[in-house]
Each structure stands twice: as C-alpha cells, then as structure tokens.
Amino acid sequence: MKPTDVINEILPSNFKEVFELLEILRRRHPVPLQLFLLMCFNVVIAPAVYAATGEEITRKAAWALGILGLIILGLSVYLFVVIFQPERF
C-alpha cells in the first residue's frame, strides 16, 4: 500500500465532505473546536505582538497576550450583542 493511498483514505475527497465533517464536529464537540480555532488565530496574533514589543517580552508572554486579547475581544462582542439584543438571552 502506497502512502498516497493511505492519505486518500483518511482525507475527504472534496470540500463538501470537509464542511460536513466540520459541522458534525461543531455539533458534537463545540468547545475543543473553538479552542482549536482560537489557537490557530493566535498563530497570526502572537508574532505580531512579539514583533511590536521587540525583545522586551518573551515568546510565551506574547502568546499569552495574544490569547488574552482575543478573549477580551470575544467578551466585548458578546456583551455588545447582549446589551443591544437582550430578548435573545
């Protein structure tokens, strides 16, 4: 069995299957998927924070600041929605 055969068995053949798989994962396990997406987005944010501060902070601190910023942004959006659409909650 070739490695490409194994990869073709594991990976979906088209994007429709990928989106169906993501939808199933979102319904069954929403928290791990949200944490994964948060960490993926932090891959973009953390180097920007590290570059903006130079050598003043460590890479771990840049990752922590990136995650903290994303959490604060998420809470602000949530509170904004709760304030302006209270009947939904």
C-alpha positions in Angstrom: 0.0 0.0 0.0 1.4 3.4 -1.0 1.4 6.4 1.3 -0.8 8.3 -1.1 -3.5 5.5 -0.8 -3.5 5.9 3.0 -3.8 9.7 2.7 -6.6 9.4 0.2 -8.5 7.1 2.5 -8.1 9.5 5.5 -8.7 12.8 3.9 -12.0 13.8 2.3 -12.1 13.9 -1.5 -13.8 17.3 -1.8 -14.6 20.4 0.2 -18.3 19.4 0.7 -17.2 16.5 2.8 -14.8 18.7 4.7 -17.6 21.1 5.6 -19.9 18.3 6.6 -17.2 16.9 8.9 -16.7 20.3 10.5 -20.4 20.7 11.0 -20.5 17.3 12.7 -17.6 18.2 14.9 -19.1 21.6 15.8 -22.3 19.9 16.9 -20.7 17.1 18.9 -17.7 18.9 20.4 -18.0 22.7 20.2 -15.5 23.7 22.9 -12.5 21.8 21.6 -13.2 23.2 18.1 -13.5 26.7 19.5 -10.2 26.3 21.4 -8.5 25.0 18.2 -9.7 27.9 16.2 -8.6 30.3 18.9 -5.1 28.8 18.9 -5.0 28.9 15.0 -5.9 32.6 15.1 -3.3 33.2 17.8 -0.7 31.9 15.4 -1.2 35.1 13.5 -1.6 37.4 16.5 1.3 36.2 18.7 4.1 37.0 16.2 2.7 40.5 15.6 2.7 41.1 19.4 6.2 39.8 19.7 7.4 41.9 16.7 5.7 45.1 18.1 7.4 44.7 21.5 10.8 43.6 20.3 12.9 41.7 22.8 11.2 43.2 25.8 8.9 40.2 26.4 9.3 36.5 25.8 7.6 34.4 23.2 5.4 32.8 25.9 4.3 36.2 27.1 3.5 37.2 23.5 1.3 34.1 23.1 -0.4 34.8 26.5 -1.1 38.4 25.5 -2.4 37.3 22.1 -4.9 34.9 23.8 -5.8 37.4 26.4 -6.5 40.0 23.7 -8.7 37.5 21.7 -10.7 36.6 24.9 -11.2 40.3 25.6 -12.4 40.9 22.1 -14.8 38.0 22.2 -16.2 39.1 25.5 -16.7 42.7 24.2 -18.6 41.4 21.1 -20.7 39.1 23.4 -21.6 41.9 25.8 -22.3 44.3 22.9 -24.8 41.7 21.5 -26.4 41.1 24.9 -26.9 44.8 25.5 -28.5 45.5 22.1 -30.4 42.3 21.8 -31.5 41.3 25.3 -34.6 39.4 24.1 -32.4 36.7 22.6 -31.0 35.9 26.0 
